[in-house]
Amino acid sequence: MESIKNMFENRYVRVGSIAVVFLFFLFESTHHLTENPPTWMDEGWYGQAAFNIVDVGQLGVRTSPDLVTSGSRITGGYPYLYPAAVVVKILGKNLLSLRVAAVLFLVAFFWTVFFFSYQLAGFLSALATVVVVSSFPSIFGNGKNFLAEIPGLFYLLLFLYAVYRLETRNTSTHRHYVLAGVALGLAVATKPILLPLIPATLLIFFLRRKTFSKQGMLYALIGFGIAFLLWAVTQFNQTDTFSGVMQYYINPYSLGDLPLIIVQNVRRFVTEYTPAYYMGTLIIWCAAIVTRYYAKKHIRSFELIALVYSILIFLAYLRTPGWYRYLFIALVLHLFFLPVNLTDIAQFISQKFEFSKSLARLIAVILLFGLVAINIKLLWRGSFVALSYNSHKSELLENYIASIPKKSLFLIYNAPEIALFLPDSRNYYQYIHNDGGDIGSDSLLALKEGTPDIVAMHQESYSSTSPLFGKYSHVQLVGSYVFLKK
């Protein structure tokens, strides 16, 4: 182990090793970019929001050529949609532009993970952390799509780093507190699933109130308030109410029979791979915290905030439909802390039970490499990303829509991703079925009257007997989509 450590003291070995990991990460982030993973509904929501920022300066969803609705139903905010709009402005309104913006956030996320880990525990630990994180398939499943998870993680890590600096620097100024507050506000505004960060932060700041300056925390609150206020201004309009928005974010699916749903989701943590992965890494994290407590090591505030957030996400997950995406951000935090956690557990065992320190560390390294090997196998063979390596969904859509006269008026029926391929990002009606309330219901009247030239939807949404589509007789199947003409 010492020989390996000594080898990585060499500057060229360090630069070479991190370069190899980054190139692997960059390849996986850009390979078959517009097809892998396939575009889908949520990417359509967010992409339209970015397009509308460019077109009319409003973050929202278009429901007709003359109307863009409030962004209150879009679970992604200005800290990533406005930077993406800049990319769209430069490169054009298309799926590739959106995914280029997604790649830029992935790259920023990678280097934030590396430099933060390096500050915490040195180069070897940082290298191990980026290897573990870069091999995790869901990083690319969620990150290459134009979604809010990776941008949210990026701002979350900036916030945790700001708290780390506040706790480790004796000369923290009010500016540092403001930056911490702004970073927290940006994280929460990017993705509502980060809202539990607020109670997690308040709890740890209260318990550690002697560590942080009271005046400084007031400045942090001001910084958070500024970022949060910008979210309110850019995301919502005068018809939205705070209670209505929070109710939608808290329970967007209006689920019934909650006790049964909770029981089903609890079972997932012992019967399904991703939830079990989540629980296993959470247990390791908690065990590491316990070992540090008994070893009388200081447990840092930023880590406690992250751990409390992860536990809150676990509890919140129990009352959802059970989609793994809800665990993603917290699970990446588990992986971020995993190398340090395993090292601390190995060190504690070696001291407590007079076990060989080198052997304990070797076991920790083997566990990490085993996890990386499983991750890479899934990334290349069994993951959602791997299953779509040969997808041509975007190409089919792009080619078919290009064959339609450019001035055709479209109606998009519950398939918002189709809007990303239209020649005119303003010339369409749209209806979206949403559990929290349908969007663009007025567009159904135009559909019944036959106002649009083309109607586009998912194949499963089409019924030839539905009176909604009575004005349209020609049916064209394009991949998994149906296009109707008069």
C-alpha positions in Angstrom: 0.0 0.0 0.0 2.9 2.4 0.8 4.5 1.7 -2.6 1.2 2.7 -4.3 1.0 5.8 -2.2 4.5 6.7 -3.0 3.9 6.2 -6.7 1.1 8.7 -6.6 3.4 11.3 -5.1 4.8 11.8 -8.7 3.2 14.7 -10.4 3.0 13.1 -13.8 1.3 10.0 -12.4 -1.3 12.2 -10.7 -2.0 14.2 -13.8 -2.1 11.1 -16.0 -4.4 9.2 -13.7 -7.0 11.9 -13.3 -6.8 12.6 -17.1 -7.6 9.0 -17.8 -10.6 9.1 -15.5 -11.8 12.4 -16.9 -11.5 11.2 -20.5 -13.5 8.1 -19.6 -16.1 10.3 -18.0 -16.2 12.7 -21.0 -16.6 9.8 -23.4 -19.5 8.4 -21.5 -21.0 11.9 -21.3 -20.9 12.6 -25.0 -21.1 9.2 -26.7 -24.2 9.0 -29.0 -25.3 12.2 -27.3 -28.7 12.9 -28.9 -29.8 9.2 -28.8 -28.4 7.9 -25.6 -30.4 7.9 -23.4 -33.5 8.4 -25.5 -35.4 11.7 -25.1 -38.5 11.5 -23.0 -41.3 13.5 -21.4 -39.4 15.4 -18.6 -36.7 16.4 -21.0 -39.4 17.9 -23.2 -40.7 20.0 -20.3 -37.3 21.4 -19.4 -36.2 21.8 -23.0 -39.4 23.8 -23.9 -38.8 26.0 -20.8 -35.3 26.8 -22.1 -36.6 27.5 -25.6 -39.3 29.8 -24.2 -36.7 31.8 -22.3 -35.0 32.4 -25.6 -38.2 33.1 -27.5 -40.3 35.2 -25.0 -38.1 35.6 -21.9 -40.4 33.4 -19.9 -39.7 30.1 -18.1 -42.8 28.0 -18.9 -44.6 25.6 -21.2 -46.2 26.6 -24.4 -49.9 25.5 -24.8 -50.7 27.5 -28.0 -48.9 29.7 -30.5 -49.9 32.7 -28.4 -49.6 31.4 -24.8 -46.8 30.2 -22.5 -48.1 29.0 -19.1 -46.5 29.4 -15.7 -43.5 27.3 -14.9 -45.0 26.2 -11.6 -45.4 22.6 -12.8 -41.8 22.4 -14.1 -39.6 20.7 -11.4 -36.5 22.5 -12.6 -35.5 26.1 -12.0 -33.6 29.1 -13.3 -30.1 28.1 -12.0 -29.8 25.6 -14.8 -32.5 26.6 -17.3 -31.1 30.1 -17.8 -27.5 29.0 -18.4 -28.9 26.3 -20.8 -30.9 29.1 -22.6 -27.6 30.8 -23.3 -26.3 27.7 -24.9 -29.5 27.3 -26.9 -29.2 31.0 -28.0 -25.7 30.3 -29.4 -26.2 26.8 -30.9 -29.9 26.9 -31.9 -33.1 25.5 -30.5 -32.7 21.7 -30.8 -32.0 18.6 -28.7 -28.3 18.7 -29.3 -28.0 22.2 -27.8 -29.8 21.1 -24.7 -27.6 18.1 -24.3 -24.5 20.2 -24.8 -25.7 22.2 -21.9 -26.2 19.0 -19.9 -22.6 17.9 -20.7 -21.2 21.2 -19.5 -23.0 20.7 -16.1 -21.6 17.1 -16.0 -18.1 18.4 -16.5 -18.6 21.1 -13.8 -19.9 18.4 -11.5 -16.9 16.1 -12.2 -14.3 18.7 -11.3 -16.3 19.9 -8.3 -16.3 16.3 -6.9 -12.6 16.0 -7.5 -11.4 19.3 -6.0 -13.8 19.0 -3.0 -12.6 15.4 -2.3 -9.0 16.6 -2.7 -9.5 19.3 -0.1 -11.1 16.8 2.3 -8.7 13.8 2.1 -5.9 14.3 -0.5 -5.3 13.1 -4.0 -5.7 9.3 -3.6 -9.1 9.7 -1.9 -10.2 12.3 -4.5 -9.1 9.9 -7.3 -11.0 7.0 -5.7 -14.1 9.2 -5.3 -14.2 10.3 -9.0 -13.6 6.7 -10.1 -16.6 5.5 -8.0 -18.8 8.4 -9.1 -17.8 8.2 -12.8 -18.6 4.5 -13.0 -22.1 4.9 -11.6 -24.5 4.3 -14.6 -27.2 6.7 -13.3 -24.8 9.6 -13.6 -25.1 9.3 -17.4 -28.7 8.1 -17.4 -29.8 11.3 -15.6 -27.0 13.6 -16.7 -27.0 13.2 -20.5 -30.7 13.9 -20.6 -31.4 17.6 -20.2 -32.7 17.1 -16.6 -32.1 19.0 -13.3 -30.5 16.3 -11.2 -26.8 16.9 -12.1 -27.1 20.7 -12.0 -28.8 20.3 -8.6 -25.9 18.1 -7.4 -23.4 20.6 -8.7 -25.0 23.4 -6.6 -25.5 21.1 -3.6 -21.7 20.3 -3.6 -20.9 24.0 -3.8 -23.1 24.6 -0.8 -21.5 21.7 1.2 -18.1 23.0 0.3 -19.0 26.5 1.4 -20.1 25.1 4.8 -16.9 23.1 5.0 -14.9 26.3 4.4 -16.9 28.1 7.1 -16.1 25.4 9.6 -12.4 25.0 8.8 -11.4 28.7 8.3 -10.9 30.8 11.4 -11.2 34.0 9.3 -14.6 33.4 7.7 -16.1 36.6 6.6 -19.7 37.6 6.0 -19.0 37.1 2.3 -18.4 33.4 2.9 -21.7 33.1 4.7 -23.5 34.9 1.9 -22.0 32.5 -0.6 -23.1 29.5 1.4 -26.7 30.9 1.5 -26.7 31.7 -2.2 -25.4 28.2 -3.0 -28.2 26.6 -0.9 -30.8 28.8 -2.6 -29.5 27.8 -6.1 -29.6 24.1 -5.2 -33.1 24.3 -3.9 -34.3 26.4 -6.9 -32.7 24.0 -9.3 -34.6 20.9 -8.2 -37.4 20.7 -5.6 -36.2 17.4 -4.4 -33.5 19.4 -2.7 -36.0 21.2 -0.5 -35.2 18.8 2.4 -31.8 20.4 2.5 -33.5 23.4 4.2 -34.6 21.5 7.4 -31.4 19.5 7.3 -29.3 22.7 7.3 -31.4 24.4 9.9 -31.1 21.3 12.2 -27.3 21.1 12.0 -26.8 24.8 12.2 -28.9 24.8 15.4 -27.1 21.9 16.9 -23.7 23.5 16.0 -24.8 27.1 16.7 -21.6 27.7 18.8 -19.5 26.9 15.7 -21.1 29.4 13.4 -21.4 33.2 13.9 -25.0 34.3 14.6 -24.4 37.4 12.5 -22.9 35.2 9.8 -25.9 33.0 9.7 -28.1 36.1 9.2 -26.0 36.9 6.2 -26.4 33.4 4.9 -30.1 33.8 5.3 -29.9 36.9 3.2 -27.9 35.1 0.5 -30.4 32.3 0.5 -33.3 34.7 0.3 -31.9 36.4 -2.8 -31.5 33.1 -4.7 -34.9 31.9 -3.5 -36.6 35.1 -4.4 -35.2 34.9 -8.0 -36.7 31.4 -8.1 -40.1 32.8 -7.2 -39.9 35.6 -9.7 -38.7 33.5 -12.6 -40.8 30.3 -12.0 -44.2 31.5 -11.0 -46.8 34.1 -11.9 -49.5 36.0 -10.0 -52.0 33.2 -10.4 -49.8 30.7 -8.5 -50.3 30.4 -4.8 -47.5 29.3 -2.4 -49.7 26.6 -0.8 -50.7 25.3 -4.2 -47.1 25.1 -5.4 -45.9 23.4 -2.3 -48.8 20.9 -2.3 -47.8 20.0 -5.9 -44.1 19.6 -5.0 -44.9 17.6 -1.9 -47.4 15.2 -3.6 -47.4 15.7 -7.3 -49.0 12.4 -8.0 -52.1 12.7 -5.7 -51.5 9.1 -4.6 -54.1 7.2 -2.7 -53.9 4.3 -0.3 -50.6 5.8 1.2 -50.1 3.0 3.8 -50.0 0.4 1.0 -47.6 2.5 -1.1 -45.3 2.9 1.9 -45.2 -0.9 2.5 -44.5 -1.6 -1.1 -41.6 1.0 -1.2 -40.1 -0.4 2.1 -39.9 -3.8 0.4 -38.0 -2.3 -2.5 -35.0 -1.7 -0.2 -34.5 -5.5 0.3 -35.9 -6.8 -3.0 -34.6 -4.4 -5.7 -31.1 -3.5 -6.7 -31.1 0.3 -6.7 -32.9 0.8 -3.3 -30.8 -2.0 -1.8 -27.7 -0.2 -3.1 -29.0 3.0 -1.5 -29.6 1.3 1.8 -26.3 -0.5 1.9 -24.2 2.6 1.2 -26.4 4.6 3.8 -25.6 1.9 6.4 -21.9 2.2 5.6 -22.1 5.9 6.0 -23.9 5.7 9.3 -21.4 3.1 10.5 -18.5 5.5 9.6 -20.1 8.3 11.6 -20.4 6.0 14.6 -16.7 4.9 14.3 -15.6 8.6 14.2 -17.7 9.3 17.2 -16.2 6.5 19.3 -12.7 7.5 17.9 -13.4 11.0 19.2 -12.9 12.4 15.7 -14.6 15.6 14.7 -17.7 15.0 12.6 -18.0 17.8 10.2 -21.2 19.9 9.9 -21.4 19.7 6.1 -21.3 15.9 6.2 -24.1 15.8 8.9 -26.2 18.1 6.7 -25.7 15.7 3.8 -26.5 12.7 5.9 -29.7 14.2 7.4 -30.8 15.1 3.9 -30.2 11.5 2.7 -32.3 10.2 5.6 -35.1 12.7 4.8 -35.0 11.6 1.1 -35.4 8.0 2.2 -38.4 8.9 4.3 -39.9 11.0 1.5 -39.3 8.2 -1.1 -41.6 5.9 0.9 -44.7 8.0 -0.2 -43.8 8.2 -3.9 -44.6 5.9 -6.9 -41.2 4.3 -6.2 -39.2 5.7 -9.1 -35.5 5.4 -8.5 -34.8 8.9 -9.8 -36.0 10.2 -6.4 -33.1 8.4 -4.7 -30.5 9.5 -7.3 -29.1 12.8 -5.7 -28.8 11.3 -2.2 -27.3 8.1 -3.6 -24.5 10.1 -5.4 -23.8 11.8 -2.0 -23.4 8.3 -0.5 -20.8 7.5 -3.2 -19.1 10.8 -2.7 -18.4 10.0 0.9 -17.9 6.2 0.4 -14.0 6.1 0.0 -13.5 8.1 3.1 -16.2 6.1 5.0 -14.6 2.8 4.1 -11.2 4.1 5.1 -12.4 5.3 8.5 -14.2 2.0 9.1 -11.1 0.0 8.2 -8.9 2.2 10.4 -11.4 1.8 13.4 -11.5 -2.0 13.0 -7.7 -2.3 12.8 -7.3 -0.3 16.0 -10.2 -1.8 17.9 -9.5 -5.4 17.2 -5.7 -5.2 16.7 -6.2 -6.0 13.0 -3.5 -5.3 10.5 -3.9 -1.7 9.3 -2.6 -2.5 5.9 -4.9 -5.5 5.5 -7.9 -3.5 6.6 -7.1 -0.8 4.1 -6.6 -3.5 1.4 -10.0 -4.9 2.1 -11.5 -1.4 1.8 -9.8 -0.9 -1.6 -11.0 -4.3 -2.8 -14.5 -3.4 -1.9 -14.3 -0.1 -3.8 -12.8 -1.8 -6.9 -15.5 -4.5 -6.7 -18.2 -1.8 -6.6 -16.5 0.0 -9.6 -16.4 -3.2 -11.5 -20.1 -3.9 -10.9 -20.9 -0.3 -11.9 -19.0 -0.5 -15.1 -20.6 -3.8 -16.0 -24.0 -2.3 -15.5 -23.0 0.9 -17.4 -22.0 -1.1 -20.4 -24.3 -4.1 -20.2 -27.4 -3.8 -18.0 -28.3 -0.2 -17.4 -30.8 2.1 -19.0 -27.9 3.8 -20.8 -26.5 0.5 -22.1 -29.9 -0.6 -23.4 -30.2 2.5 -25.6 -26.7 2.5 -27.2 -28.3 1.6 -30.5 -31.3 3.9 -30.2 -32.4 5.9 -33.3 -35.4 7.6 -31.7 -34.2 11.1 -32.2 -33.1 10.5 -35.7 -36.5 9.0 -36.7 -38.3 12.0 -35.2 -36.0 14.6 -36.8 -36.2 13.0 -40.2 -39.9 12.6 -40.3 -40.7 16.1 -39.0 -38.2 17.5 -41.5 -40.4 16.0 -44.3 -43.5 17.9 -43.1 -44.0 21.5 -44.6 -42.3 23.9 -42.2 -45.4 26.1 -41.7 -47.6 23.2 -40.6 -49.4 23.9 -37.3 -48.8 21.1 -34.8 -50.7 19.9 -31.7 -48.6 17.9 -29.3 -50.7 15.5 -27.3 -49.0 14.5 -24.0 -45.6 14.1 -25.6 -43.7 17.4 -24.8 -40.4 16.0 -26.1 -41.7 16.2 -29.7 -41.6 20.0 -29.4 -37.8 19.9 -29.3 -37.8 18.7 -33.0 -40.2 21.2 -34.5 -39.0 23.7 -37.1 -40.8 26.6 -35.3 -40.6 26.5 -31.5 -43.6 28.8 -31.2 -46.1 27.3 -33.8 -47.9 24.6 -31.9 -50.7 23.8 -29.5 -50.0 21.4 -26.6 -51.9 19.3 -24.1 -50.2 17.6 -21.2 -51.9 15.2 -18.8 -50.5 15.8 -15.4 -51.5 14.1 -12.1 -51.4 17.5 -10.4 -53.8 19.0 -13.0 -53.8 19.0 -16.8 -52.0 21.7 -18.8 -53.4 23.1 -22.0 -56.9 21.7 -21.7 -58.1 24.6 -24.0 -56.0 23.1 -26.8 -58.3 20.1 -26.9 -61.0 22.3 -28.4 -58.7 23.2 -31.2 -58.0 19.5 -31.7 -61.7 18.6 -31.9 -62.3 21.4 -34.4 -59.4 20.2 -36.5 -57.4 23.5 -36.3 -53.9 21.9 -36.2 -52.5 20.4 -39.4 -50.6 17.7 -37.6 -51.3 15.9 -34.3 -48.4 14.0 -32.6 -48.4 11.7 -29.6 -47.1 8.5 -28.1 -48.5 5.4 -29.7 -50.2 4.3 -26.5 -52.1 7.6 -26.3 -53.8 7.1 -29.7 -57.3 5.5 -30.1 -58.9 5.5 -33.5 -62.3 5.5 -31.9 -61.7 8.6 -29.8 -63.8 11.6 -30.8 -60.8 13.8 -30.1 -59.1 12.6 -33.3 -62.2 12.5 -35.5 -61.0 15.1 -37.9 -57.8 13.2 -38.7 -57.9 10.1 -41.0 -54.3 9.6 -42.0 -52.1 7.8 -39.4 -48.3 7.6 -39.6 -46.3 5.5 -37.1 -42.8 6.9 -36.4 -40.9 4.7 -34.0 -43.0 4.8 -30.8 -45.0 7.9 -31.9 -48.1 8.4 -33.9 -48.6 11.4 -36.3 -52.1 12.2 -37.5 -53.0 14.2 -40.6 -56.3 15.2 -42.0 
